[in-house]
Amino acid sequence: QQSVFMDEMCSKAVVEAFNRFHEDGLLYRAERLGNWSCALKSAISDIEVDYIELEGRTFLEVKTHKGNASDPKGRYEFGVLTSFAYPIEDSDEKLIVATTRLETMLGDSAVAIHPEDARYKHLHGKHVVHPFNGRRIPIILDATLVDMAFGTGAVKITPAHDPNDYECGKRHKLEFHTVLTPEGAINHNGSQFEGLMRYDARIAVEEALKEKGLYIGKEPNKMRLGLCSRSGDILEPMITPQWYVNCSGMAKRATDAVRNKELKIVPADHEKTWFQWLDNIRDWCVSRQLWWGHQIPAWFATKKGETGVLKTDMKSNDRWVVARSEEDAYSKAEKLLGCSRDEIVLERDADVLDTWFSSGLFPFSVMGWPEQTDDLKAFYPTSLLETGLDIIFFWVARMVMMGLQLTDKLPFHTVYLHAMVRDKEGRKMSKSLGNVIDPLEVIGGCTLDTLLAKLEGGNLPPKEVARAKKDQQADFPEGIPECGSDALRFGLLAYTVQGRDVNLDMKRVVGYRMFCNKLWNATRFALQFVSDFQPTPNILEELIDSGKMAVRDKFIISRLMACCETVNTCFANYKFGDAQQAAYSYWMNDVCDVYLELIKPVVYDKSDENKDNRWTAQAALWVAIEAGLRILHPMMPFVTEELWQRLPGRGTLGDSEPESIMLAQFPLCNDAYKNLECEASMEATMNIVRACRSLRQQYNIATKVLTHYFVKIATGQAEDAAKSQTDDIKTLGKAAHVDINLDEEAIPKSVGIVVVDESTTVLMDIKGLVNYAAEMKKLEKQLSKTTGPMKQMETKMAAPGYEENVSDEVKATNTERLEAMKKKAADIEVAILNFKNLDEIEKSG
């Protein structure tokens, strides 16, 4: 289903929704204080506001202004509290007030004091005089707004430009003086400052107050500045007529749906944010003073020749007609005005709707709503919404609220909120920081020169370009290596286990490119093992029923079933990171590190005696790889398709065989094929193998030299497992012989020993394999390199004044380093002594 928010079908839905909201008494036009962007010359909603915290005096660039001439960089001052005095009428006394927005004093309507403040009892009922326009400003009593202990205890009130003052103005029925134009310049109410941009006026008002002797001073002040999320402009509280939607009832239904488990939000910790916002929702300002968008379907109706009726005058608010078309508007206007159509003049509202209004209708508007189309009946409500957590308010909540209000149905039953991709330091990716990573550059690779050239071709200031270049040279000294889309997708999935944000480190994505290579090479290598193998449509069932499977074969099928179960469960619960890790672990640990290595001697042996073992190994390998590729396919679609198509038997598995891995059934777990006993046996075997490898490394045994191992293990299941997998221990441990629980007298004295656990010990015969003198010489050299720094540290820590003058943190670090060096030295000494003993045993033998 293709649709564009501005197409005819969606436009029809927008008009219908606007009218239904109005008919239900939810939509209305009012003059209220709201957020105004002077850059956009438009109102914006509360959730489109970004905030920055200022710790004190701060200079900021204001793009809508020409620049502050007194600042070398043309910036304007914020984060200060400016105090000035109002002259009290018919008195020499002055009343001192303070503000962070000095220019708003041009619109002051009152000065508020606390009714119980003894300092100002004599001013009850008095007035102050505005120093620039001579306006008499009442001194009012307000216990709600005024804190006697803060500042002077007197507060200037500007109802038209401050939220708190707005409420105070309504309580005391004050005058509302708007002093700004839509562009952010001082208007006709600003006396001699008319025409100045707001922050230029701030400077001019301060100078004028100084000239009048009314300026007191200013001091740093922590404050929060609201910025327009679209333009970055500093917002102004402004009183303007706008269209609003009462959301309280819709919001309650949306929160009830989550609380009643009708709507599921994943991850669930976002429910708290959902409730916090919707339980405290305000009416939604849906009108915008922009040129692009769905024009509001409302008309202002007047009679021809009628005067004094203005659409900007809230007294004429009843003249607005909401309708589905101009024809419909004329019909409603005829009834409203009681006259014929030819006497009516209609003027459509030039404002447009907030883009999220049409977006909120998306789940059903694209299906043809309000018409009861076949698509709407078949596909609405939908099942799942997947989107970014940053628009949970902008879009998700509004889709739910509007869906419930207009269709009486939830638009979907599950919301999956994915994490936000940030740079490796957790910073938001932005052009101004120069840290944006283009996915195509990760997929195809990109040179450092290309990355830097993109910065040069942008619109960043030179200083920011230089900073961004420095960061990119540090992060990508050799550019971004080609990773492919599979590695990028797989890497991003891995990050989803960490929570709200993806701090993307390209090195990790490059690591998953190496996994792609490993997958490719391992599968291609495995294909030589099954080049003469012919699978059947029911090969897994035939393998299980054959009765010929060795422990290793049962192990890999059991691990495959466990992987299927984990991945399916994780997918069902939107735990994509856990699914990725399960698939990765299966391929790297179970297939590549264990099974492929175990079956090499089995598959290479083509004798008649080994025919059955070879077939079961080939069948189990084919099943493990084929199903493993299907498990990985949603996460790595391209490489898995390519490898799947190369598997032997492709095109010979009957009419039901899919042409593509995309069409194949996703693997499911069959509990009957799990074998926990074989998995436990393999785990015990791998513990022995790891001990064998440790011994070979400890004594520097060459790769091609096969050794003789002696395994002491508790009788019972553990012993049976070791005996049944002796060949596997020989294969992975590179052994010529493996003896299990041999008599003590038969074990030679010249052995290396590793204790696996309380029930298992592995010994390796090293007679004739080790040059003891050479090994001891190496160790003595290592010991010398260790004891020198160790003694230096001991001397340093024993020096006079160390305990008194060195910080606890440094002392703790030094102690830790000394203990580590002591342990290393002790381990080396033990190893030297061991070699001496072995050398003596071998010579005496």
Summary of the structure (lengths in Angstrom):
residues: 845
radius of gyration: 39.0
end to end distance: 84.5
largest distance: 126.7
contacts: 2598
relative contact order: 0.06
helix: 49%
strand: 18%
